[in-house]
Amino acid sequence: MRRTASPLSLALLGAGVFLLVLAPMLAWYVEPRAKRTPVDVDVTTVFTGPGSYFDTAEIKTVKKDLTITRQVRGDVADSESSGRAVWDVSTSVDTEDTLPAADTHDSLQWTLERWVTDRRTNELVHCCGEKPTFDGEAYLKFPFDVQKRSYRWWDNTLGSTVRLRFAGVRKIQGYEGYRFTGAVEPAQTGTRLVPGRLVGLPKRSQVLAEEWYANHGIELVVDRRTGRIVNAAIGPRKTLRAPGGKRDRVVLLDSRRLEFTPATQRAQVALASSDSDRLELVGETLPMGGGGAGAVLAAVGAVLVVRGREARGTTPVITL
């Protein structure tokens, strides 16, 4: 009896082999290339909380709620030409008196920066008009596949890195992320020309006072897969001291805790969840599902090929 493979068995075998080849390609080739810092970003995050600042009109430190607004926009043209992630970052500090600010220059403080990083590793890159020159391994985001270890986080006010330690997990708006914490001890960050009486030197009309900065506490909750920050809380303190002084004389800005608003948290969680789901799909779900389905289809197809079927239109030969 002659037997031949059926079209169905060959199709099943071919589909199984295809899926077995595709599965590792998704995990080893496609998924690593999907882990790229986006360049077409336009994200605004808002911190709020109680605090105090130096009111130049009243010439004293007053207590008021503070708001920090940070807008991150990707420079797509420079990113594509350089192959890097080029982000322009505008940060303003306001009180209820300066919000909404028609012009960022009306804010208490306003800075404009340019961050340039490697899209795959998140390492800093010195190019494309980067400003300021920075260091570390975590900035506006963490690297992909965040580990349970300490990271060097760049603090632009300090002008240096801060060690953030892994501190367990925390849920933000129902979404679980890795929690990292740290603090900044008081450090001199610059000088400013002010009336001597402000810093306890009334006999001197002008003095070059020392600017000092500290941070009561930094807490970042980070999506494990994408490195996106889903919640941030900081406690900045900026003061003035007399030249060579040992204690703060003027509090320029101080807050124990400024934290992402609930609306910012929800927006960050939505972005992190969406990006994480896509990476999980191409890195785990499709490779595992495709590999399993491929193995089953290939096995069934191989069995059918081996068994074959009786060729249609043939008759058995009988010998006497």
N, C-alpha and C positions, 0 to 999 in steps of 0.2 A: 504494500500500500504506500503510495507516494504522499508525502505531506509537504506543505508549503506555508510560510508565514503569512498571516492575514494582514491586511492594511491596518487594522485596529491595533494589533500587537506591535507593529513597527512604529505607529504613531505614538503609542504609549511609551515605548522604549525611547524614542527620540525626544519626547517631551520630558521624560525623567532625566535623561542625560543633560538636556539643556538647563533644567532647573538646578541640577547638581553642579554644573559649571557656573551658573549665574549667582548662586548663593554666596560662595566665597568672594566673587568679584564685588558684590554689594558690600560685604563686610570689610574687605581688604583694600578695595580701590575706590568705590563710589563714596562710602561713608567718610573716610578721611578727607576727601576732597569737598565734602559738604560742610566740614568743620572749618569755615572761613568767617572771620569777622566781617559783618556786612558793611558796605560803604555807602549805601543810599539811605542812611538813617536820618530821622528827624524826630527826636524824642525830647520831651520836656519833663523834668522831674521837679517836684516842689517839696521843700522841707518847711515845717512850721514848729513853733514852740515858744514858750515864755523866755524872756531874756532881758538884757539891758544894753544900752549903747550910750555913747557920749553925744549929747545934744549940743551942737556948736552955738545954737541960738541962746540956750539957757546956760551954757558953759558949765554943764554938770552931767553926770551920768543919770539917766532916767530908765525906769522899767517899762517895757512894752513888749507885746508879742512881735516876734521876728519871723520873716519869711525869706527863705533862700530859693531862688528860681534858677535852675540850670537847664540850658537848651543845648543839645548836641546835634549838630548837622554835619553830615558827611560831605566832603568835597569829592564828588564822583569823578570829575575830570582829572584831578590830581591823583586820586586813588587808582584809576585805571591806567594812567600813564606811568605811575611808579610801581604798581603792583602791591602797594601797601594800603592800610586803612588810615585815611587822613580825615580826622574829625576836628571841626571847629567848635569850641566850647565857650559859651557865654554864661557867666555866673553873676547874679546880682543879689544883694542883701537889702531888704526893705523892711519898713515898719508899716503900720496901718496908715501912716501919714503919706507915705510915698507910693502906696499901691492904689490903683494900678499906675505904674510909671509909664508915661507916654514916651519918655526917653530914658534909656538905661543910665545915662549920666546923671539923672536925678536921684538915683538910688543912693543908699548909704555907702555901699561899696559896689564896684563893678569891675570885672576882669574879663578879658578875651584871650583865649589860649588856643593853641593848635597842637593836637596830639597825633602822633604818627606811630603806628605799631605794625608788627608783622601779622598778617591776617591769619596765619596758621598757629603760631606759637604765642602770640600776644606780647612778644618781646618788643622793647622800644626800638625805634629806627630813627636815626638822625638824618632827616631829609625834609624836603618839601616845606621849608619855612617853619619847622617845628619850634614852638614857643610855649613854655620855657623848655630848656634842656632838662629832661627828667630821667629818673632811674627807677629800678624796681621790677616787679613782675605782675602787679595788679594795679589797675588805675581806675578807669571808668567801668571796667569789667575785669573779671578774672579769666585765666586761660580756660580752654575747654577741658572737660573731665577733671573737675576740681578735686583735689586730694584732701585727706584729713591730716593736714600738716600746717605749719606756719607759712605765711606769705609776706613778702616785702611790699607794702602798699605805699604808693607815692602820695605824700601830703604836700600840696603845692604851697600852702601858707608857710609850712615849716621849711620847705625847700630841700626836703630829704625824705627818706623812706621811714616807715613805721612798721614794726613787726606786729602783724595780726595773728593771733593764735586761734587754732580751731577750738571751738567751744561747744561742740555738740550740734544738734539740729533744732530748728524752730519752724513752726508753721506760720506763714503769712497769708492771710485771706484763704486759709485752708490748704495752702500749697507748701510742701516741705522743702526746706533748703538747708545748706550748711551755714552755721553761724560762726563768725570770726570776730574777735574783740581785741582791743588794744587801747592805749592811751599815749598822750604826749606830755612829757614833763616840761616845765617852763624852759624856754630857750630864746635867746636873743635872735631876732630875725632882721633887724635893721635899725635905722635911726630916723628921727624926725625933728625938724626945727620948730620949737614951741616956746611960748612965754615961760620964763623961769618959774613964775608963781604956780603954774600948773603942776609942776613936779617937786614942789617944796623948796624952791630956790627964788624967793621973792626979790632978792637984791640984784638978780640978773634978768635983763630984759628978754633975752633970747638964749636958749640952750639947745644943744643937740641931744634931745632925749633918746633913750633907748627904747625900741619897740620889742616887746616880748610876746611870745605866743605859747599857748598850752592847749591841750584838749582833754577835757574831763573824761571822755570815754568815746570810743568809736565802736560801733556795732554794725556789721554788715551781714545780711542773710543772702546767700548766693545759690543760684540754681546749679546743681551738681554737674549736669551735662553740658550746659552752654556757658557757664561762667557769668551769666547775667545777674546783676544785683537786683533782687526783688524787694529789699527793704534796706534802708540806711538810716543810722542815727549817729549824730555827732554832738560834741559839747565844746565848741570853740571858745577860747578866751584870749583876747588881745588887750594888752595894757601898755602903759608908758612908765618908765622909770627914769629917775635922774641919772646923769652919767655916772657909772660906777655904783649906782644904787643897788640895794639888796631887796627892796620891796616895791610893790606896785604903787604908783601914785595916782594914776588915772586909768579907769577901765574904759576902753574904747568899745569893746563888744564882749558880751559874755552870755552864755546860755548853758545850762546843765544838760539839756537834751533838745536837739532839733531833729525831727524825724519825718520821713516820707509821709505825706498825707494819705488817707485811705484811698483816694482816687488814684494817686500815683502808684500805690501798692497794687491796686487792681490792674492798672495798665501794665505794670512791669511783670506781674504774674501771668497775665494773658500772653505777653510776648514770649516770656520764658517757656511757658507751657507749650505754645505753638511750635517754637523752634526745637524744644526738647522732643516733642512727639515726632517731628520730621526726622530727627537724627536717630531716634529709637526705631522708627519704621525701616530706614535703610540700613541701620547698623545691627539690629537685632531681630525685629519681627519678620521682615522679608527674608533675610538669610536663613533664619531658623525654620520658618514656615516653608520657604522654597526648598531648602535642603531636605526637610522631612517629606514634603510632597514629592520631590524628585526621586528620593530613594524608593518610595512606595510605587510610583509610576514605573520607574526603571525595573523594579523587581517583578511587577505584574507583567510588564511588556516582555521581559526576558523569559518568564515562564511560558507565556503564550507563544513566543517565537520558537522555543524549544519543543513545545508540544505540537505546534503547527495545526493544520486542519487538512482534512481530505481534499485533495484537488477536485474541483468541480468538473464534471464531464468525463471522468475516468471510470472504467469498469474493471472488476477483478478478473484476472486470467486464471482459468481453471485447467489443470492438467490431469490427464487420465493415467 
